[in-house]
């Protein structure tokens, strides 16, 4: 079995994530290819797509949201993701148990004595009038039935787990600040989510294995689970194993992959890329060593915006008053600083509609 070193895995991940070379593809296709974009920070997906697409027009994504072809919803890992409407409808039932489990893991004490089926029925009754509601409004509407339960826990369980919901525009539109207004998927998309598969079958799990490898592979089963948060995937992996090829990493872990997926030469140049907060190019693995050093791994979960330099996290970035400021995490070569500055200037121009965007690369750590 061939061994893939960290650099080979890095270049494969960049190619799958469209970070090795910007793509000329429709925005909807890219959202689907990536299996969604993490989106609890509403404006971050715009940067994620700008870094992956040539001539990305942010209004295109806004139009997909208002046109109900892309939705914001709790899905993978119980985090808010931007996914295609088709994927939301196909995948949501497969995520039900995980979503319930994760909310209970946070609020088990606050929800003690609450029958979740009764809570779901109460929430649906409130939403039957067709009016979207914030999490707090929905919680207060049902709280009288469970006076000993924490309202926040009731609301979180309803919107993140019990009732398939979407966060409605204008939340998530380009340069728009708006609170969260939730509506049932069926009310927004005009159909219920697909029902669970019959016992003993897992077609959605098998589809997720293929989709994950197309966007993140080669990868181990633990990486797949870290991306989606789902249990029970070994059976899905076993069902499609005959379609896959196997490698090992330098730690000896088995890595699975689609046979025809890109695995570029490890020497392929990787241009600088600016990632938004919580980008799945970093978070989508249990072993993130192919993209980020262990010393900086904590940055991936604190909301830091990261800069890939030669394919790996080499800096962070912020933006204020039209200026993108890059803070290196290591000493950059003169050529790397110039390339990072050029890409940062392009990002600053994007964020300011070409009106006076600036970039500043701070001094490297001593």
N, C-alpha and C positions, 0 to 999 in steps of 0.2 A: 504494500500500500504506500503510495507516494506521500512524502512529508512536505507540507507547505510551511515555510517559515513566516515570521511575522510580516515581512515586507511583501511577500506574495499574497498573504491574506489581506493586507492593507490595500494593495492595488486592486484586488478583486472586489473588495467592499466599495472602494471609490467608484469603480466602473459601474457596479450595480446601482449605487446611489446617485449616479449621474453627476458625480463630483470630480471625475477625472477629465471629462470634457462636457461642456454644456450641450444640452440636447435641443433638437428642433422637433418638439412633440407637443400635442395639445395639452393644456393644463389638466383637463379631466383625466387624460390617459396617464399623466405623471402621478397624480394623486392616487389613482388606482394601482399603478406599478409599485409605488412606495408602500402600499398597504395603509395609506393615510399618513397624515403628519400630526405630530403631537401639537396641541393647540390651546392649552389652558391659558397661555398668554395670547390674546386674540390677534395681535399684529405679527407675531413671529412667523407664521407660515408664509407670509409674503416674502420675507428674506430667504427662507428655505427654498422657495421656488425660484427666486431671482438667482440664487447661486447655482441652480441646476438647469435653467432654461435660457436660451438665447432670446433676447428681446422680450422678456416677460413683461406683460402689461398687467398691473395689479387689478385693474378694473375687470379683467377676465375672470379672476377668482371671485370677486364680489358678485359678478353676474351669475356665476355658477351657484353661489349661495342663495341669492334671491330667486333664481330660477329653479331651485329645489333639486339640483343635480348633485350638489355636494352639501353635506350637513355637518354640524358640530354636535358631538354626542360623547357620552362616557362609553368607552369601549376597552381597548387594550389596557391592561394593568389598572383599570378603573380611572384612567386619566382621560381628560377631554381630548378627543382626536377629531381632525378634519378628515372625513372619509367620503367616498362616493355614496350616493343614495342607494345604489345597487348593492354595494358591499354592506352597508348598514342593514338593509333588509335581509340579506343572506346570512350575515354573521351574528346578528344580535342574540338569537336564541342560544347559540353555542356558548355565548359569554354569560348567560344568566346566572349560573351557579357561581362562577368566579366573582361576578359583581356583587351578588348577595354576600358571599363569604368575606369579601374585602370590606364592605361597609360594616358587617357585623364585627369584623376584627377590630374596627375602630370604635364602634359604638355598642358593643355587646352589653355592657352594664346599663347604658342609657335606654336600650331597647328591651330589657328584661321584661317578660310578661306580655309583649306585644305580638299578637298573631299576625304574621306577615301577609298571609292571604287576606285577612280582614283589612289590614292597612292598605293593601293594593286596591281592594274594592272601594274603600273610602276615598282614596285618591282619585280613582277613575270617576267616581260620582261627582266630585268637586269639579273635575275637568270636563264633565259632560256638557257644560254650557259653551264650550268652544273657546273660552278666553285663556290665553297664555298667562302663566303665573311665574313669579320668582319662586325660588326654593323656600324662602321665608313665608311668603303668602300661602303657598300650598301647605306648609307645616302648620301654620296658625289655623288654617281651615279644618284640619283634622285633629288638632291637639286636644280638643274637648273630649274626644273618645278615649284618649290615653293621657290623663292629667299627670301621671307620674313619670311619663317619658319625656326626655329632652326634646323640645321642638326641632332643634337643629338635626338631631339624629333621625327623627321622623321624615323631615324634608329630604335629607341626603339619601335615605333608603328609598324614598319614592322616586326621586329624579335620576339617581345613579344606578338603581338596581331593579326595582319592582315593576316600573312602567317604562317601556322603551320610549325615550324622550329625545327631542332635539332642542338645541338652543337657537332661537329664532334670530334672523337679522332684525335690526342692524348690528347686533353683536357679531363681531368678526369681519365686518366690511372694512375696506381700505380706509385708513385714517378716520375711523369712526369710534367714538367712545360710547358704549351702551352697556347697560346692565344685562344680566342674564334673565331671559324670559323663556320659560320652558313650555313645550307643547308635545302631546303624544305624537309619535311617529305617524300613526295612522291618519291623524288629522292633518299633518303637514304634507305627507307624501301620498295620501290617498289610498294606502293599503297597509295591512298589518305586516309585521315582520314574518319571515318564513317560519313555519312551525319546526319544533325540534325533530331531528331524524329519528326513525324507529330505533328501539333498543338494539344494541349490537352492531349498529352502523354509525359511521362518522364521516359523511361526505364533506362537511364543512371543515373538519379537522384536516382531512387529506388535502383539501384545497388550500388551507392556510399553510401547510407544509410547503407546497409548491410555490405559493406566492411569496412566502418568507425567503426561501432560497433564491428565488429570482431577484429579490431586492437586497438581500443581506449575505447570501452564501459565499463560499462554503462555510458551514456552521454546524455546531454540535446541537444535539437535542436540548441541552441546557440553555443555549442561546435562543432557540425558538421559544422556549417557555418564558425566558426573561423578557422577550419582546411582547408576547401576547398575554402572559399571566395565566394561561389555561392549564388545567390538569388533564390527565387522560390522553395526552398526545402520543405516548409510545405506541398505542394501537394504530393511530393515524400514520405515524412514521412507518410502522411495519407494513401497513397496507400499500404504501407507495414505494417501499424500499427497492423493489425490482426495477423502478424507473430511474433510480439514482446511482451516482458514482460515489466512491468513498475515498477519503484522504485521511491523513493524520496531521495534527499540528506538532509543534516541537515539544509539547508536554505529553504527547501520546494520545490525546483525545481523538476519537473518531469524528471526522467532519463529513457531512453529507452535502451533496450538491446535484444540481441538474446537469446532465451530461454536456449540453451545448451552451451553458451559461458562460459569459466572458470571464477568463482568468488571465489578465494581461501579464506580460513579462514584468518581473519585479523591478526592472530598471526603467520602466515607463515613467517619464517625468510627470509630476503631480503639481499643478499650479496652486497657488494659495486660494483658499475658499473660506468665506465668512459664513459661519453657521449661526442660526438663531438659538435662543434658549431652548434647552430640552430636545434638541434635534435627535431623531431616532438613529441617525448615522452613528451616534455615540451610545445612546441609551438602549439600542436594539440588540444588545449582546449581554450575555452573562460574563463572558471574558472580553472586556473592552480593550485589552492590550494591543489589539491590532490598530487602534486609532489613538489611544491616549495612554500616557505613562501612568503607572500606579501612583506616583507622587502627586499627580494632578487629577486623579479619578474623581475626587470629591467635587470638583468644579462642575461635573456633568449633571449633578443633582441639586445644585444650588441656584440654578437659573443663570449662570454665567454664559455669555455669548462667546463662542470659541472660534479661533482662526486655525485652519489647517495649514501647516507649512511643511512642504515635502510630504504631504499626505497625513501628517500627524498633528495633534493639537500642540501648537507652539506658541500661542498667544491668546489673549482675551480681547474683546472689543466692547466699547460703549459708544453711544451717540448722544450728543447734547448740543443744542444751538447750532445745528447743521454741521457739526464737526464729529467725524468718526475718529475715536482715539483707540489706538492699538497698544496693548501692554504686553510685551514679549514675556514668555515664561522661560526662555533660554536665550543665549546669545545668538543673534541672527547674523548670517554672513551679509556682506554688502549687497550681493545679488538678491538674497532673500528679502532684505529690508526694502529694496527697490520694488520687488514684485508685490510684496504685501502693501506697500504704499500705493502702488498703481491700482490694485484690486480694491483697496479701501477707498480710494478716490472715486472709483466707479460706483461703489456702494453708497457713498455720501451723495453722489449725484442722483442715484435712484431714489434715495430717501427724501431728497429735496426737490424732486422733479427737475433736476438739472440746474437749479438756481442756487449757485454758490456753495455747494457741498464741499467740505474740506476734510482732510485727513491729517492726523498727527500720529507718528510712531514714536512711542516713548522709549526711553533708554532701557537697554536690556538689564536684567538683574546681574549684580556683580558676582 
